[in-house]
């Protein structure tokens, strides 16, 4: 997940850099793209890490999951 976050942050930096000098239609495009990327980033950051998700499960679900692997 950290690799995805890193790539997303790099993409956001590229879009922000490109949008700084943009005007009119290009400006609207980059602002829309940046808003979309920020939304995706926020959704990724809002998700708990896999270990936290596993710990939050009831004990019987964790046992079933371990047995099925």
CHARMM internal coordinates of N, CA and C (Angstrom, degrees):
IC EDIT
DIST 1 N 1 CA 1.4442
DIST 1 CA 1 C 1.5294
ANGL 1 N 1 CA 1 C 110.33
DIST 1 C 2 N 1.3147
ANGL 1 CA 1 C 2 N 117.51
DIHE 1 N 1 CA 1 C 2 N -33.33
DIST 2 N 2 CA 1.4569
ANGL 1 C 2 N 2 CA 119.42
DIHE 1 CA 1 C 2 N 2 CA -178.67
DIST 2 CA 2 C 1.5295
ANGL 2 N 2 CA 2 C 111.12
DIHE 1 C 2 N 2 CA 2 C -66.71
DIST 2 C 3 N 1.3319
ANGL 2 CA 2 C 3 N 117.86
DIHE 2 N 2 CA 2 C 3 N -32.10
DIST 3 N 3 CA 1.4665
ANGL 2 C 3 N 3 CA 120.55
DIHE 2 CA 2 C 3 N 3 CA 176.67
DIST 3 CA 3 C 1.5242
ANGL 3 N 3 CA 3 C 110.16
DIHE 2 C 3 N 3 CA 3 C -65.13
DIST 3 C 4 N 1.3282
ANGL 3 CA 3 C 4 N 117.18
DIHE 3 N 3 CA 3 C 4 N -41.97
DIST 4 N 4 CA 1.4665
ANGL 3 C 4 N 4 CA 120.85
DIHE 3 CA 3 C 4 N 4 CA 177.72
DIST 4 CA 4 C 1.5205
ANGL 4 N 4 CA 4 C 110.42
DIHE 3 C 4 N 4 CA 4 C -63.31
DIST 4 C 5 N 1.3132
ANGL 4 CA 4 C 5 N 116.59
DIHE 4 N 4 CA 4 C 5 N -41.67
DIST 5 N 5 CA 1.4694
ANGL 4 C 5 N 5 CA 120.02
DIHE 4 CA 4 C 5 N 5 CA 178.18
DIST 5 CA 5 C 1.5184
ANGL 5 N 5 CA 5 C 111.01
DIHE 4 C 5 N 5 CA 5 C -62.90
DIST 5 C 6 N 1.3287
ANGL 5 CA 5 C 6 N 116.63
DIHE 5 N 5 CA 5 C 6 N -42.73
DIST 6 N 6 CA 1.4620
ANGL 5 C 6 N 6 CA 120.53
DIHE 5 CA 5 C 6 N 6 CA -179.40
DIST 6 CA 6 C 1.5286
ANGL 6 N 6 CA 6 C 110.67
DIHE 5 C 6 N 6 CA 6 C -62.99
DIST 6 C 7 N 1.3264
ANGL 6 CA 6 C 7 N 116.70
DIHE 6 N 6 CA 6 C 7 N -44.88
DIST 7 N 7 CA 1.4613
ANGL 6 C 7 N 7 CA 120.46
DIHE 6 CA 6 C 7 N 7 CA 179.01
DIST 7 CA 7 C 1.5217
ANGL 7 N 7 CA 7 C 111.44
DIHE 6 C 7 N 7 CA 7 C -63.67
DIST 7 C 8 N 1.3153
ANGL 7 CA 7 C 8 N 116.41
DIHE 7 N 7 CA 7 C 8 N -39.45
DIST 8 N 8 CA 1.4594
ANGL 7 C 8 N 8 CA 120.32
DIHE 7 CA 7 C 8 N 8 CA 178.80
DIST 8 CA 8 C 1.5200
ANGL 8 N 8 CA 8 C 110.74
DIHE 7 C 8 N 8 CA 8 C -65.02
DIST 8 C 9 N 1.3211
ANGL 8 CA 8 C 9 N 117.98
DIHE 8 N 8 CA 8 C 9 N -42.41
DIST 9 N 9 CA 1.4619
ANGL 8 C 9 N 9 CA 121.33
DIHE 8 CA 8 C 9 N 9 CA 178.25
DIST 9 CA 9 C 1.5334
ANGL 9 N 9 CA 9 C 110.48
DIHE 8 C 9 N 9 CA 9 C -63.07
DIST 9 C 10 N 1.3371
ANGL 9 CA 9 C 10 N 117.46
DIHE 9 N 9 CA 9 C 10 N -39.54
DIST 10 N 10 CA 1.4638
ANGL 9 C 10 N 10 CA 120.56
DIHE 9 CA 9 C 10 N 10 CA 176.94
DIST 10 CA 10 C 1.5258
ANGL 10 N 10 CA 10 C 110.76
DIHE 9 C 10 N 10 CA 10 C -62.80
DIST 10 C 11 N 1.3309
ANGL 10 CA 10 C 11 N 117.12
DIHE 10 N 10 CA 10 C 11 N -43.08
DIST 11 N 11 CA 1.4644
ANGL 10 C 11 N 11 CA 121.31
DIHE 10 CA 10 C 11 N 11 CA 179.25
DIST 11 CA 11 C 1.5258
ANGL 11 N 11 CA 11 C 110.31
DIHE 10 C 11 N 11 CA 11 C -63.09
DIST 11 C 12 N 1.3246
ANGL 11 CA 11 C 12 N 117.18
DIHE 11 N 11 CA 11 C 12 N -40.11
DIST 12 N 12 CA 1.4656
ANGL 11 C 12 N 12 CA 120.65
DIHE 11 CA 11 C 12 N 12 CA 178.13
DIST 12 CA 12 C 1.5223
ANGL 12 N 12 CA 12 C 109.95
DIHE 11 C 12 N 12 CA 12 C -62.41
DIST 12 C 13 N 1.3318
ANGL 12 CA 12 C 13 N 117.82
DIHE 12 N 12 CA 12 C 13 N -42.61
DIST 13 N 13 CA 1.4672
ANGL 12 C 13 N 13 CA 121.08
DIHE 12 CA 12 C 13 N 13 CA 179.11
DIST 13 CA 13 C 1.5235
ANGL 13 N 13 CA 13 C 110.92
DIHE 12 C 13 N 13 CA 13 C -61.38
DIST 13 C 14 N 1.3341
ANGL 13 CA 13 C 14 N 117.06
DIHE 13 N 13 CA 13 C 14 N -41.41
DIST 14 N 14 CA 1.4688
ANGL 13 C 14 N 14 CA 121.08
DIHE 13 CA 13 C 14 N 14 CA 179.47
DIST 14 CA 14 C 1.5228
ANGL 14 N 14 CA 14 C 110.43
DIHE 13 C 14 N 14 CA 14 C -63.58
DIST 14 C 15 N 1.3222
ANGL 14 CA 14 C 15 N 116.99
DIHE 14 N 14 CA 14 C 15 N -45.16
DIST 15 N 15 CA 1.4629
ANGL 14 C 15 N 15 CA 120.92
DIHE 14 CA 14 C 15 N 15 CA -178.66
DIST 15 CA 15 C 1.5205
ANGL 15 N 15 CA 15 C 110.52
DIHE 14 C 15 N 15 CA 15 C -66.28
DIST 15 C 16 N 1.3232
ANGL 15 CA 15 C 16 N 117.67
DIHE 15 N 15 CA 15 C 16 N -41.12
DIST 16 N 16 CA 1.4677
ANGL 15 C 16 N 16 CA 120.76
DIHE 15 CA 15 C 16 N 16 CA 178.56
DIST 16 CA 16 C 1.5198
ANGL 16 N 16 CA 16 C 109.92
DIHE 15 C 16 N 16 CA 16 C -63.23
DIST 16 C 17 N 1.3210
ANGL 16 CA 16 C 17 N 117.88
DIHE 16 N 16 CA 16 C 17 N -44.43
DIST 17 N 17 CA 1.4595
ANGL 16 C 17 N 17 CA 121.35
DIHE 16 CA 16 C 17 N 17 CA 179.49
DIST 17 CA 17 C 1.5253
ANGL 17 N 17 CA 17 C 110.90
DIHE 16 C 17 N 17 CA 17 C -62.41
DIST 17 C 18 N 1.3144
ANGL 17 CA 17 C 18 N 117.58
DIHE 17 N 17 CA 17 C 18 N -41.09
DIST 18 N 18 CA 1.4633
ANGL 17 C 18 N 18 CA 121.21
DIHE 17 CA 17 C 18 N 18 CA -179.68
DIST 18 CA 18 C 1.5184
ANGL 18 N 18 CA 18 C 111.53
DIHE 17 C 18 N 18 CA 18 C -70.00
DIST 18 C 19 N 1.3181
ANGL 18 CA 18 C 19 N 117.41
DIHE 18 N 18 CA 18 C 19 N -31.68
DIST 19 N 19 CA 1.4623
ANGL 18 C 19 N 19 CA 119.89
DIHE 18 CA 18 C 19 N 19 CA -175.51
DIST 19 CA 19 C 1.5189
ANGL 19 N 19 CA 19 C 112.94
DIHE 18 C 19 N 19 CA 19 C -82.28
DIST 19 C 20 N 1.3247
ANGL 19 CA 19 C 20 N 118.75
DIHE 19 N 19 CA 19 C 20 N -13.61
DIST 20 N 20 CA 1.4649
ANGL 19 C 20 N 20 CA 120.83
DIHE 19 CA 19 C 20 N 20 CA -177.12
DIST 20 CA 20 C 1.5220
ANGL 20 N 20 CA 20 C 112.06
DIHE 19 C 20 N 20 CA 20 C -63.12
DIST 20 C 21 N 1.3158
ANGL 20 CA 20 C 21 N 118.65
DIHE 20 N 20 CA 20 C 21 N -36.05
DIST 21 N 21 CA 1.4494
ANGL 20 C 21 N 21 CA 121.05
DIHE 20 CA 20 C 21 N 21 CA -179.17
DIST 21 CA 21 C 1.5186
ANGL 21 N 21 CA 21 C 113.52
DIHE 20 C 21 N 21 CA 21 C -101.07
DIST 21 C 22 N 1.3074
ANGL 21 CA 21 C 22 N 117.16
DIHE 21 N 21 CA 21 C 22 N 3.39
DIST 22 N 22 CA 1.4613
ANGL 21 C 22 N 22 CA 121.08
DIHE 21 CA 21 C 22 N 22 CA -174.91
DIST 22 CA 22 C 1.5283
ANGL 22 N 22 CA 22 C 111.25
DIHE 21 C 22 N 22 CA 22 C -78.88
DIST 22 C 23 N 1.3299
ANGL 22 CA 22 C 23 N 115.52
DIHE 22 N 22 CA 22 C 23 N 149.45
DIST 23 N 23 CA 1.4666
ANGL 22 C 23 N 23 CA 121.67
DIHE 22 CA 22 C 23 N 23 CA 175.86
DIST 23 CA 23 C 1.5207
ANGL 23 N 23 CA 23 C 109.19
DIHE 22 C 23 N 23 CA 23 C -136.88
DIST 23 C 24 N 1.3302
ANGL 23 CA 23 C 24 N 116.00
DIHE 23 N 23 CA 23 C 24 N 158.33
DIST 24 N 24 CA 1.4579
ANGL 23 C 24 N 24 CA 124.37
DIHE 23 CA 23 C 24 N 24 CA 175.58
DIST 24 CA 24 C 1.5289
ANGL 24 N 24 CA 24 C 113.22
DIHE 23 C 24 N 24 CA 24 C 56.49
DIST 24 C 25 N 1.3446
ANGL 24 CA 24 C 25 N 117.50
DIHE 24 N 24 CA 24 C 25 N -124.94
DIST 25 N 25 CA 1.4629
ANGL 24 C 25 N 25 CA 121.45
DIHE 24 CA 24 C 25 N 25 CA -174.64
DIST 25 CA 25 C 1.5283
ANGL 25 N 25 CA 25 C 112.17
DIHE 24 C 25 N 25 CA 25 C -62.44
DIST 25 C 26 N 1.3153
ANGL 25 CA 25 C 26 N 115.92
DIHE 25 N 25 CA 25 C 26 N -41.95
DIST 26 N 26 CA 1.4613
ANGL 25 C 26 N 26 CA 119.10
DIHE 25 CA 25 C 26 N 26 CA 179.79
DIST 26 CA 26 C 1.5245
ANGL 26 N 26 CA 26 C 110.20
DIHE 25 C 26 N 26 CA 26 C -63.52
DIST 26 C 27 N 1.3208
ANGL 26 CA 26 C 27 N 116.50
DIHE 26 N 26 CA 26 C 27 N -38.63
DIST 27 N 27 CA 1.4643
ANGL 26 C 27 N 27 CA 120.63
DIHE 26 CA 26 C 27 N 27 CA 179.03
DIST 27 CA 27 C 1.5260
ANGL 27 N 27 CA 27 C 110.38
DIHE 26 C 27 N 27 CA 27 C -61.62
DIST 27 C 28 N 1.3101
ANGL 27 CA 27 C 28 N 116.67
DIHE 27 N 27 CA 27 C 28 N -45.59
DIST 28 N 28 CA 1.4640
ANGL 27 C 28 N 28 CA 120.75
DIHE 27 CA 27 C 28 N 28 CA 179.34
DIST 28 CA 28 C 1.5311
ANGL 28 N 28 CA 28 C 110.57
DIHE 27 C 28 N 28 CA 28 C -63.03
DIST 28 C 29 N 1.3244
ANGL 28 CA 28 C 29 N 116.54
DIHE 28 N 28 CA 28 C 29 N -40.02
DIST 29 N 29 CA 1.4665
ANGL 28 C 29 N 29 CA 120.47
DIHE 28 CA 28 C 29 N 29 CA 178.73
DIST 29 CA 29 C 1.5268
ANGL 29 N 29 CA 29 C 110.82
DIHE 28 C 29 N 29 CA 29 C -60.77
DIST 29 C 30 N 1.3304
ANGL 29 CA 29 C 30 N 116.09
DIHE 29 N 29 CA 29 C 30 N -50.65
DIST 30 N 30 CA 1.4600
ANGL 29 C 30 N 30 CA 119.41
DIHE 29 CA 29 C 30 N 30 CA -177.28
DIST 30 CA 30 C 1.5224
ANGL 30 N 30 CA 30 C 112.18
DIHE 29 C 30 N 30 CA 30 C -67.17
DIST 30 C 31 N 1.3256
ANGL 30 CA 30 C 31 N 117.26
DIHE 30 N 30 CA 30 C 31 N -36.09
DIST 31 N 31 CA 1.4676
ANGL 30 C 31 N 31 CA 119.39
DIHE 30 CA 30 C 31 N 31 CA 176.97
DIST 31 CA 31 C 1.5297
ANGL 31 N 31 CA 31 C 110.16
DIHE 30 C 31 N 31 CA 31 C -64.29
DIST 31 C 32 N 1.3204
ANGL 31 CA 31 C 32 N 117.48
DIHE 31 N 31 CA 31 C 32 N -42.34
DIST 32 N 32 CA 1.4590
ANGL 31 C 32 N 32 CA 121.14
DIHE 31 CA 31 C 32 N 32 CA 177.76
DIST 32 CA 32 C 1.5151
ANGL 32 N 32 CA 32 C 111.75
DIHE 31 C 32 N 32 CA 32 C -64.20
DIST 32 C 33 N 1.3112
ANGL 32 CA 32 C 33 N 116.33
DIHE 32 N 32 CA 32 C 33 N -42.33
DIST 33 N 33 CA 1.4653
ANGL 32 C 33 N 33 CA 120.21
DIHE 32 CA 32 C 33 N 33 CA 179.53
DIST 33 CA 33 C 1.5248
ANGL 33 N 33 CA 33 C 110.84
DIHE 32 C 33 N 33 CA 33 C -65.70
DIST 33 C 34 N 1.3371
ANGL 33 CA 33 C 34 N 116.34
DIHE 33 N 33 CA 33 C 34 N -41.45
DIST 34 N 34 CA 1.4583
ANGL 33 C 34 N 34 CA 120.09
DIHE 33 CA 33 C 34 N 34 CA 178.71
DIST 34 CA 34 C 1.5242
ANGL 34 N 34 CA 34 C 110.66
DIHE 33 C 34 N 34 CA 34 C -63.46
DIST 34 C 35 N 1.3183
ANGL 34 CA 34 C 35 N 117.33
DIHE 34 N 34 CA 34 C 35 N -43.56
DIST 35 N 35 CA 1.4628
ANGL 34 C 35 N 35 CA 120.10
DIHE 34 CA 34 C 35 N 35 CA 178.43
DIST 35 CA 35 C 1.5270
ANGL 35 N 35 CA 35 C 110.91
DIHE 34 C 35 N 35 CA 35 C -60.31
DIST 35 C 36 N 1.3270
ANGL 35 CA 35 C 36 N 116.96
DIHE 35 N 35 CA 35 C 36 N -39.92
DIST 36 N 36 CA 1.4602
ANGL 35 C 36 N 36 CA 120.51
DIHE 35 CA 35 C 36 N 36 CA 177.67
DIST 36 CA 36 C 1.5237
ANGL 36 N 36 CA 36 C 111.97
DIHE 35 C 36 N 36 CA 36 C -64.53
DIST 36 C 37 N 1.3266
ANGL 36 CA 36 C 37 N 116.51
DIHE 36 N 36 CA 36 C 37 N -42.81
DIST 37 N 37 CA 1.4606
ANGL 36 C 37 N 37 CA 120.13
DIHE 36 CA 36 C 37 N 37 CA 179.02
DIST 37 CA 37 C 1.5229
ANGL 37 N 37 CA 37 C 111.38
DIHE 36 C 37 N 37 CA 37 C -65.72
DIST 37 C 38 N 1.3253
ANGL 37 CA 37 C 38 N 116.42
DIHE 37 N 37 CA 37 C 38 N -40.24
DIST 38 N 38 CA 1.4636
ANGL 37 C 38 N 38 CA 119.65
DIHE 37 CA 37 C 38 N 38 CA 178.68
DIST 38 CA 38 C 1.5215
ANGL 38 N 38 CA 38 C 110.72
DIHE 37 C 38 N 38 CA 38 C -64.96
DIST 38 C 39 N 1.3310
ANGL 38 CA 38 C 39 N 116.85
DIHE 38 N 38 CA 38 C 39 N -36.38
DIST 39 N 39 CA 1.4619
ANGL 38 C 39 N 39 CA 120.49
DIHE 38 CA 38 C 39 N 39 CA 177.72
DIST 39 CA 39 C 1.5277
ANGL 39 N 39 CA 39 C 110.21
DIHE 38 C 39 N 39 CA 39 C -63.71
DIST 39 C 40 N 1.3390
ANGL 39 CA 39 C 40 N 116.16
DIHE 39 N 39 CA 39 C 40 N -45.27
DIST 40 N 40 CA 1.4663
ANGL 39 C 40 N 40 CA 120.54
DIHE 39 CA 39 C 40 N 40 CA 179.12
DIST 40 CA 40 C 1.5271
ANGL 40 N 40 CA 40 C 110.01
DIHE 39 C 40 N 40 CA 40 C -62.19
DIST 40 C 41 N 1.3367
ANGL 40 CA 40 C 41 N 116.57
DIHE 40 N 40 CA 40 C 41 N -44.12
DIST 41 N 41 CA 1.4645
ANGL 40 C 41 N 41 CA 119.88
DIHE 40 CA 40 C 41 N 41 CA 179.09
DIST 41 CA 41 C 1.5231
ANGL 41 N 41 CA 41 C 111.05
DIHE 40 C 41 N 41 CA 41 C -58.77
DIST 41 C 42 N 1.3203
ANGL 41 CA 41 C 42 N 116.78
DIHE 41 N 41 CA 41 C 42 N -45.54
DIST 42 N 42 CA 1.4628
ANGL 41 C 42 N 42 CA 120.69
DIHE 41 CA 41 C 42 N 42 CA -179.83
DIST 42 CA 42 C 1.5240
ANGL 42 N 42 CA 42 C 111.46
DIHE 41 C 42 N 42 CA 42 C -62.51
DIST 42 C 43 N 1.3386
ANGL 42 CA 42 C 43 N 116.96
DIHE 42 N 42 CA 42 C 43 N -38.36
DIST 43 N 43 CA 1.4695
ANGL 42 C 43 N 43 CA 120.26
DIHE 42 CA 42 C 43 N 43 CA 177.95
DIST 43 CA 43 C 1.5335
ANGL 43 N 43 CA 43 C 110.69
DIHE 42 C 43 N 43 CA 43 C -65.67
DIST 43 C 44 N 1.3305
ANGL 43 CA 43 C 44 N 117.33
DIHE 43 N 43 CA 43 C 44 N -40.74
DIST 44 N 44 CA 1.4636
ANGL 43 C 44 N 44 CA 121.05
DIHE 43 CA 43 C 44 N 44 CA 178.85
DIST 44 CA 44 C 1.5216
ANGL 44 N 44 CA 44 C 110.19
DIHE 43 C 44 N 44 CA 44 C -65.79
DIST 44 C 45 N 1.3309
ANGL 44 CA 44 C 45 N 116.79
DIHE 44 N 44 CA 44 C 45 N -44.96
DIST 45 N 45 CA 1.4597
ANGL 44 C 45 N 45 CA 120.17
DIHE 44 CA 44 C 45 N 45 CA -178.21
DIST 45 CA 45 C 1.5243
ANGL 45 N 45 CA 45 C 112.03
DIHE 44 C 45 N 45 CA 45 C -68.02
DIST 45 C 46 N 1.3234
ANGL 45 CA 45 C 46 N 117.62
DIHE 45 N 45 CA 45 C 46 N -25.28
DIST 46 N 46 CA 1.4610
ANGL 45 C 46 N 46 CA 121.02
DIHE 45 CA 45 C 46 N 46 CA -179.24
DIST 46 CA 46 C 1.5268
ANGL 46 N 46 CA 46 C 112.15
DIHE 45 C 46 N 46 CA 46 C -76.03
DIST 46 C 47 N 1.3266
ANGL 46 CA 46 C 47 N 116.73
DIHE 46 N 46 CA 46 C 47 N -17.67
DIST 47 N 47 CA 1.4631
ANGL 46 C 47 N 47 CA 120.04
DIHE 46 CA 46 C 47 N 47 CA -179.42
DIST 47 CA 47 C 1.5226
ANGL 47 N 47 CA 47 C 109.73
DIHE 46 C 47 N 47 CA 47 C -79.33
DIST 47 C 48 N 1.3263
ANGL 47 CA 47 C 48 N 117.04
DIHE 47 N 47 CA 47 C 48 N 136.12
DIST 48 N 48 CA 1.4656
ANGL 47 C 48 N 48 CA 118.73
DIHE 47 CA 47 C 48 N 48 CA 176.58
DIST 48 CA 48 C 1.5283
ANGL 48 N 48 CA 48 C 110.39
DIHE 47 C 48 N 48 CA 48 C -69.85
DIST 48 C 49 N 1.2948
ANGL 48 CA 48 C 49 N 115.79
DIHE 48 N 48 CA 48 C 49 N 155.56
DIST 49 N 49 CA 1.4626
ANGL 48 C 49 N 49 CA 120.79
DIHE 48 CA 48 C 49 N 49 CA 176.63
DIST 49 CA 49 C 1.5323
ANGL 49 N 49 CA 49 C 108.76
DIHE 48 C 49 N 49 CA 49 C -65.57
DIST 49 C 50 N 1.3332
ANGL 49 CA 49 C 50 N 118.83
DIHE 49 N 49 CA 49 C 50 N 156.79
DIST 50 N 50 CA 1.4684
ANGL 49 C 50 N 50 CA 121.34
DIHE 49 CA 49 C 50 N 50 CA -177.50
DIST 50 CA 50 C 1.5315
ANGL 50 N 50 CA 50 C 113.53
DIHE 49 C 50 N 50 CA 50 C -54.41
DIST 50 C 51 N 1.3246
ANGL 50 CA 50 C 51 N 117.96
DIHE 50 N 50 CA 50 C 51 N -39.53
DIST 51 N 51 CA 1.4700
ANGL 50 C 51 N 51 CA 120.28
DIHE 50 CA 50 C 51 N 51 CA -179.63
DIST 51 CA 51 C 1.5247
ANGL 51 N 51 CA 51 C 110.57
DIHE 50 C 51 N 51 CA 51 C -65.02
DIST 51 C 52 N 1.3266
ANGL 51 CA 51 C 52 N 116.94
DIHE 51 N 51 CA 51 C 52 N -38.68
DIST 52 N 52 CA 1.4638
ANGL 51 C 52 N 52 CA 120.57
DIHE 51 CA 51 C 52 N 52 CA 179.46
DIST 52 CA 52 C 1.5271
ANGL 52 N 52 CA 52 C 110.51
DIHE 51 C 52 N 52 CA 52 C -68.71
DIST 52 C 53 N 1.3374
ANGL 52 CA 52 C 53 N 116.90
DIHE 52 N 52 CA 52 C 53 N -37.78
DIST 53 N 53 CA 1.4712
ANGL 52 C 53 N 53 CA 119.85
DIHE 52 CA 52 C 53 N 53 CA 177.67
DIST 53 CA 53 C 1.5208
ANGL 53 N 53 CA 53 C 110.16
DIHE 52 C 53 N 53 CA 53 C -63.71
DIST 53 C 54 N 1.3285
ANGL 53 CA 53 C 54 N 116.75
DIHE 53 N 53 CA 53 C 54 N -42.31
DIST 54 N 54 CA 1.4631
ANGL 53 C 54 N 54 CA 120.96
DIHE 53 CA 53 C 54 N 54 CA -179.94
DIST 54 CA 54 C 1.5259
ANGL 54 N 54 CA 54 C 110.39
DIHE 53 C 54 N 54 CA 54 C -64.99
DIST 54 C 55 N 1.3163
ANGL 54 CA 54 C 55 N 117.30
DIHE 54 N 54 CA 54 C 55 N -41.76
DIST 55 N 55 CA 1.4653
ANGL 54 C 55 N 55 CA 121.24
DIHE 54 CA 54 C 55 N 55 CA -179.10
DIST 55 CA 55 C 1.5269
ANGL 55 N 55 CA 55 C 111.65
DIHE 54 C 55 N 55 CA 55 C -67.68
DIST 55 C 56 N 1.3233
ANGL 55 CA 55 C 56 N 117.40
DIHE 55 N 55 CA 55 C 56 N -27.02
DIST 56 N 56 CA 1.4621
ANGL 55 C 56 N 56 CA 121.19
DIHE 55 CA 55 C 56 N 56 CA -178.25
DIST 56 CA 56 C 1.5265
ANGL 56 N 56 CA 56 C 112.39
DIHE 55 C 56 N 56 CA 56 C -79.07
DIST 56 C 57 N 1.3289
ANGL 56 CA 56 C 57 N 117.89
DIHE 56 N 56 CA 56 C 57 N -13.98
DIST 57 N 57 CA 1.4641
ANGL 56 C 57 N 57 CA 121.17
DIHE 56 CA 56 C 57 N 57 CA -179.18
DIST 57 CA 57 C 1.5252
ANGL 57 N 57 CA 57 C 110.00
DIHE 56 C 57 N 57 CA 57 C -73.74
DIST 57 C 58 N 1.3195
ANGL 57 CA 57 C 58 N 116.99
DIHE 57 N 57 CA 57 C 58 N 149.67
DIST 58 N 58 CA 1.4704
ANGL 57 C 58 N 58 CA 119.15
DIHE 57 CA 57 C 58 N 58 CA 173.52
DIST 58 CA 58 C 1.5314
ANGL 58 N 58 CA 58 C 109.89
DIHE 57 C 58 N 58 CA 58 C -61.28
DIST 58 C 59 N 1.3026
ANGL 58 CA 58 C 59 N 116.21
DIHE 58 N 58 CA 58 C 59 N 152.84
DIST 59 N 59 CA 1.4706
ANGL 58 C 59 N 59 CA 121.68
DIHE 58 CA 58 C 59 N 59 CA -175.90
DIST 59 CA 59 C 1.5280
ANGL 59 N 59 CA 59 C 112.40
DIHE 58 C 59 N 59 CA 59 C -56.16
DIST 59 C 60 N 1.3346
ANGL 59 CA 59 C 60 N 118.36
DIHE 59 N 59 CA 59 C 60 N -41.60
DIST 60 N 60 CA 1.4695
ANGL 59 C 60 N 60 CA 119.38
DIHE 59 CA 59 C 60 N 60 CA -177.79
DIST 60 CA 60 C 1.5255
ANGL 60 N 60 CA 60 C 111.76
DIHE 59 C 60 N 60 CA 60 C -66.09
DIST 60 C 61 N 1.3427
ANGL 60 CA 60 C 61 N 118.67
DIHE 60 N 60 CA 60 C 61 N -31.99
DIST 61 N 61 CA 1.4655
ANGL 60 C 61 N 61 CA 120.75
DIHE 60 CA 60 C 61 N 61 CA 176.74
DIST 61 CA 61 C 1.5242
ANGL 61 N 61 CA 61 C 110.92
DIHE 60 C 61 N 61 CA 61 C -68.02
DIST 61 C 62 N 1.3283
ANGL 61 CA 61 C 62 N 116.40
DIHE 61 N 61 CA 61 C 62 N -39.52
DIST 62 N 62 CA 1.4618
ANGL 61 C 62 N 62 CA 119.60
DIHE 61 CA 61 C 62 N 62 CA 179.99
DIST 62 CA 62 C 1.5227
ANGL 62 N 62 CA 62 C 110.74
DIHE 61 C 62 N 62 CA 62 C -65.47
DIST 62 C 63 N 1.3283
ANGL 62 CA 62 C 63 N 117.32
DIHE 62 N 62 CA 62 C 63 N -40.07
DIST 63 N 63 CA 1.4648
ANGL 62 C 63 N 63 CA 120.24
DIHE 62 CA 62 C 63 N 63 CA 179.09
DIST 63 CA 63 C 1.5222
ANGL 63 N 63 CA 63 C 110.75
DIHE 62 C 63 N 63 CA 63 C -64.71
DIST 63 C 64 N 1.3287
ANGL 63 CA 63 C 64 N 117.29
DIHE 63 N 63 CA 63 C 64 N -42.99
DIST 64 N 64 CA 1.4658
ANGL 63 C 64 N 64 CA 120.53
DIHE 63 CA 63 C 64 N 64 CA 178.88
DIST 64 CA 64 C 1.5172
ANGL 64 N 64 CA 64 C 110.48
DIHE 63 C 64 N 64 CA 64 C -63.11
DIST 64 C 65 N 1.3250
ANGL 64 CA 64 C 65 N 116.77
DIHE 64 N 64 CA 64 C 65 N -40.27
DIST 65 N 65 CA 1.4544
ANGL 64 C 65 N 65 CA 120.82
DIHE 64 CA 64 C 65 N 65 CA -179.77
DIST 65 CA 65 C 1.5281
ANGL 65 N 65 CA 65 C 110.30
DIHE 64 C 65 N 65 CA 65 C -64.24
DIST 65 C 66 N 1.3169
ANGL 65 CA 65 C 66 N 117.23
DIHE 65 N 65 CA 65 C 66 N -43.45
DIST 66 N 66 CA 1.4611
ANGL 65 C 66 N 66 CA 120.53
DIHE 65 CA 65 C 66 N 66 CA 179.01
DIST 66 CA 66 C 1.5276
ANGL 66 N 66 CA 66 C 111.29
DIHE 65 C 66 N 66 CA 66 C -63.60
DIST 66 C 67 N 1.3206
ANGL 66 CA 66 C 67 N 117.44
DIHE 66 N 66 CA 66 C 67 N -39.25
DIST 67 N 67 CA 1.4676
ANGL 66 C 67 N 67 CA 121.20
DIHE 66 CA 66 C 67 N 67 CA -179.04
DIST 67 CA 67 C 1.5193
ANGL 67 N 67 CA 67 C 111.84
DIHE 66 C 67 N 67 CA 67 C -69.08
DIST 67 C 68 N 1.3118
ANGL 67 CA 67 C 68 N 116.92
DIHE 67 N 67 CA 67 C 68 N -30.10
DIST 68 N 68 CA 1.4589
ANGL 67 C 68 N 68 CA 119.71
DIHE 67 CA 67 C 68 N 68 CA -175.60
DIST 68 CA 68 C 1.5219
ANGL 68 N 68 CA 68 C 112.64
DIHE 67 C 68 N 68 CA 68 C -84.68
DIST 68 C 69 N 1.3011
ANGL 68 CA 68 C 69 N 118.33
DIHE 68 N 68 CA 68 C 69 N -8.25
DIST 69 N 69 CA 1.4738
ANGL 68 C 69 N 69 CA 120.66
DIHE 68 CA 68 C 69 N 69 CA -178.20
DIST 69 CA 69 C 1.4948
ANGL 69 N 69 CA 69 C 112.09
DIHE 68 C 69 N 69 CA 69 C -79.39
END
COOR INIT
IC SEED 1 N 1 CA 1 C
IC BUILD
